[in-house]
Amino acid sequence: MILAWVLGPGELGQAMILALTVRLAEMASDVGVDRLMLQAGDGGTRRFQAEMHGVTIARGLIAALVLLAAAPILAAVFTGGPAPAAFAWLAAVPALRGLAHLDFRRSERLLRYKPMALVEGGATIAMAACVLPAAVLLADHRAMPAVLTVHAAVYAGLSHLVAVRPYQVRFKVSALRRVWHFGAPLVSNAMLLFFTFYADRVIVAKAYDWTTLAVYGVALQLALLPAQITGRAAASAVLPRLRIAIRRNALAKVWQPVLTLYIILAAVMSSGFAFLAPAVIGLLYGAGFQPDGALALALGAAAGFRILRTPYSQLAIAAGRTGDPARANLIRALALIPAAAVAAASFPLAAIAAAAALGEAGATWRAYVLSRPTFSSTGKQEVYAWAPTR
């Protein structure tokens, strides 16, 4: 909101492209170290934690080098947008995050979330505090890499402050192989998620202008924010419980309350965003960012289906079926084809959002179908999904 008021729609649109670039680098290198620590039987050992530190350092350095190499290419693709130096600045973000201490992730195995809250919350507060100074001092889209760098640095620093164990690093080829075996399907899923969550903004950036991208990007980001929050919460709170329930053959007892909660969240999100988003966004961001009712309705529906898919994704990871989320999200990725077609034809933004909503609905149904083997293997077929199995 601060960037919107200080920079205006045009500069904010360019700032969004920079944020999307960092997000792509993070998702493309996300081999699921935090989830493996929660899922693995030895995920709480000192040796495992030290090996995961080595993996995260390597991941951060590789992502940083890729961003540096890609900076001039990205600047050439988005003509009239950020300069190569702005894209290159983004390399600091994954490099700093790779230095984080993973002890706060280990605490989540024990269902203790205070360290995670301190790290995540503290980094966010620090980032929020520097947004206005960065926007005023830099006065353009470069404020985005500045605040993202602050967030990454504080995130890494706080992770060391809350850690109980000393910081140890081990670089082991066997650990890399293990992480890759677990995380390769998650990388595929992450890339699909990027195309499903973010590629439509790239389509808007190429087909329209920076101002239109800002309008669409703000509305989409706010629509997806609850889905992102519930997804992160599920990884910390739901995943450990599902893992334990599967091992104890007690999935039926845990699953129904989880699914019911997410059905309620999806319904509240969809209806609330459709009715409130136009007025609220116009008030908070300014009239230049206000979406129309059709765009709000379509984006609300897309976010609702995404929330509903969250417990199925966590169930797949808990059961070791890490390829299932990617298989489901492939349906969502296919929705980019009609989205690109309507953008090329200069249709209203609501048409792009409607394609996203249809893709999310299809992906959620696919995730439900893919969950059946997990329930079958536990002998609890009556908890498949929304209706009892006949």
Salt bridges, closest charged atoms under 4 A:
GLU11 OE1 - HIS141 ND1 2.87
GLU26 OE1 - ARG23 NH1 3.54
GLU26 OE2 - ARG97 NE 3.86
ASP30 OD2 - ARG35 NH2 2.53
ASP34 OD1 - ARG35 NE 3.39
ASP42 OD2 - ARG47 NH2 2.94
ASP42 OD1 - ARG178 NH2 2.71
GLU51 OE1 - ARG47 NH1 3.18
ASP103 OD1 - ARG106 NE 2.66
GLU108 OE2 - ARG105 NH1 2.91
GLU120 OE2 - ARG105 NH2 3.22
GLU120 OE2 - ARG232 NH2 2.48
ASP140 OD1 - ARG142 NE 2.97
ASP324 OD2 - ARG321 NE 2.66
ASP324 OD1 - ARG327 NH1 2.69
GLU360 OE1 - ARG309 NH1 2.80
GLU360 OE2 - ARG332 NE 3.10
